[in-house]
Amino acid sequence: MFQSFKTYKLLFLRLIIIVLAIEISLFFFKKGLLFTGVFGIFIVLILLREMYFYIRNFVLLYNKTIASILQNDFSSDFSKHKFNKNYHDLFHLYDTLKNKQNEQISRDIIYRSILNNIETGIIILQKQDNDWNIFLMNDYFSTHFNVPKVSKWKYLKNQLPALCEIIEQDNFQEVKTSIEISVNEQNTQTFVLQASRTEIFELDYFIVLLDSIQNVVEKKEKEAWVNLMKVISHELLNSITPIRSICQNLQDLVEQDVMSSEDLEDVKNSVETMLRRSDHLQKFVEGYRKLAMLPSPKKEKTELQQLIDNGLQIMNPLLKQKNIEIVNTIHFKRYIHVDPQQIEQVFINLLTNSMYALKDSLQKQIFISAETKENRIFIRIADTGKGIEKEIENKIFLPFFTTRTEGAGIGLTLCKSIIEAHGGYINHKSEDQKTVFEICLVEE
């Protein structure tokens, strides 16, 4: 603003000088000083010419800078003009916008690099008028499906009709489903398709994500194996380390010529400790074998209420001993096609889990309920215990994970394995200040 005012001030001064020069020239002509008057007119012409080129250069430079800004072209070099204070604000605006564009280009390069290194097929479409153009296609999508990075939706439709038809059927709206796509014109693979639509600055975008189910499964299996090996190595080290230390101590005692009564007592204590750790390790291995060698379920038509009653009958002495109230609201007859012994074991494990969760609770209640929906039966076992902490929610079904010192950590894992072997699932949630375990099974 200040520089603009200064520019106008200089123009105004030039005009005043030119007007004064004209007046002086006319004055000389009136006095009959012809040559002096002509010289004055000559000076006026020089001033007009200088003012003309000054305004022309200013306008040309201004227009060139504004045109560069409007066209996002920041390749021009204005370094020779930067020392001219008349253009300070203009060049400051140009440099600011140039730096912002460079930052944006850097971000775009980083984001595209991230998207190109993700092992998920990604396409982003942009709507222009009534047509969709491909705004972005990452490298994984292009190479995995052998599709060139085309710019038009119609070209992609020629390459991957199976994918495009599903998206068009839903009119480019949010969708989540599985899809089979032929890869490299040979293998047909199943992918998880997730698509969403969003509007940014009045521009319509459609984002498509494709994940290979095989890759997802392999990733989950790898994570499960890593977690399992952590638990196994932890348990083995917890037993082997103290046993080795005790053996070293025993070796030192045995090498002595004479063993005192205190040394003998140390030997006895050491042997007892090794036996306890060996028993713990044996139970751990037996638990692992029980999980790894779970027999296939021998399914038969079984009444749900009878299964629940059998589990409660087994657990009843312990429940009464701990003053736990059972609220069973299952009164209807429903049949399920299951292995009775295995499902009964699931109920016993869940009731045991609830029983320990109620250890420090004032209100000790376990609620058992069920409902049917779409040929499936949902069995819920809830308790008024302290609940599952957020930090361990994702670990409770992991093998050998337990928060109890005396627990083996296979109860919930065994429940999950049995239910999944029956074609169902088990999950947990918090509801009305209760911890709820829900089992879903197919109804007979």
Residue, then its C-alpha position, 0 to 999 in steps of 0.5 A: m500500500f505504501q509502495s503504491f502511494k509512492t508510485y502515484k506520488l512520483l507520477f504526480l511529480r512528473l506531471i507537475i514538472i511537465v506542466l511547469a515546463i510547458e508554462i515556462s516555455l509559453f512564457f518565453f514565447k510570449k516574451g519573444l524569446l523564441f529559441t529559449g521557448v523551443f528549448g523548453i518545448f524540447i525539454v517537455l518532449i523529453l520529459l513526456r517520452e521518459m514518463y511514457f516509457y516509465i508508465r509502459n515498463f511499469v504496466l508491462l512488468y505489472n501485467k507480466t507478474i499478474a499473468s504469471i500468478l494467474q497461470n501458476d507460472f513461477s518460472s520468470d526471473f525478476s531479480k533485476h527489478k527486485f531492487n526497485k522499491n516501486y515493485h516491492d509489494l508486487f514482488h513480495l506477493y509473487d515470492t509468497l505465492k511461489n513459495k506456497q506453490n513449491e510447498q504444495i508441489s512438495r506435499d503432492i510429491i510426498y503424498r503421491s510417493i506414499l500412495n504409490n508405496i501402499e500395497t492397496g489399489i487406489i483410484i481417485l476420480q474427479k467429476q467434471d460436468n457429467d463425466w468422471n476423470i481419473f484424478l489419481m491412480n497409484d502405481y500398485f493399481s496400475t502394475h497389479f492390474n496391468v492397466p496404463k495410467v489413463s485419464k478417462w473413466k471410459y478408458l478404464k472401463n475397457q480395461l476393468p469392466a468388472l470393477c467399473e460395472i459395480i461402481e456404476q450400478d451404485n451410481f458412484q455412491e459409497v460401497k463396500t463389497s467383495i469382487e473377483i478380478s482377473v489379474n494379468e489375464q490369468n488368475t482370478q483373485t478376490f478383492v475387498l472393494q471400498a468406495s466413498r464419495t466426497e466434495i472438496f471446494e465444490l469439486d466432486y471426488f470418488i475414492v476407490l480402494l482395492d485390497s487383495i483378500q489374500n494379502v489381508v489374510e497373510k498380513k493378519e496371519k503374520e501378525a498373529w504368528v508374531n504375537l504368538m511367538k512373543v508370548i511363547s518366547h516370554e513364557l519359555l524364558n520365564s521358566i528357563t532363566p530361573i531353572r538355569s540359575i538354580c542349576q548353576n547354584l546346584q552345581d556349585l553346591v554339589e562340587q563341595d566336598v562337604m555339604s552343610s545342613e544349610d546347603l542341603e536345605d538350599v538343594k531342596n528349595s532349588v529342586e522344588t522351584m525347578l519342579r514348580r517351573s517345570d509344571h508351569l511349563q508343562k501346563f503351558v505346552e499342554g495348553y498350546r497342544k489343546l489349541a493346536m490339536l482342537p478336534s473337528p466338531k461332531k455336530e448334532k441337533t442340540e437344544l440351546q436351553q439344555l446346553i445352557d442348563n448343563g453349563l450352569q449345573i457344572m458351574n453352580p457350586l462355584l457360583k453359589q460359593k462366590n454369591i453370584e446371581i445368574v439371570n437367565t432369560i432364555h425360555f424359548k426352545r431353539y435348536i442349533h447344529v453344534d458339537p454339544q461338548q465343545i459348545e458346553q465348554v465355551f459356556i463354561n469358559l465364559l462363565t468362569n471368565s465372568m466369575y473372575a471379573l466379578k471378584d471385586s464387584l459389589q453387585k455380582q450378577i451374570f446375565i444370559s440371553a439369546e435372540t434369533k435373527e435371519n436364521r442365526i442365533f445370538i447368545r449373550i453372556a454379560d456381567t457387572g464386573k469391572g470390564i475390559e480395559k481399553e489397552i487390552e481389548n485387542k489382546i483378550f483372544l490372543p493365545f496365552f494372554t491373561t491378566r490373572t496370575e493363575g490363568a493359562g490364557i487359553g480360555l477365550t482363545l479356545c472359545k474363539s477357535i470352537i465358535e469359528a470351527h462351527g461357522g460362527y463368531i464371538n465378540h465382546k463389547s461394553e453395554d449399559q455398564k456391563t461387559v458382554f460376550e456375544i456368540c453368533l451361531v447358525e440356527e438349526 
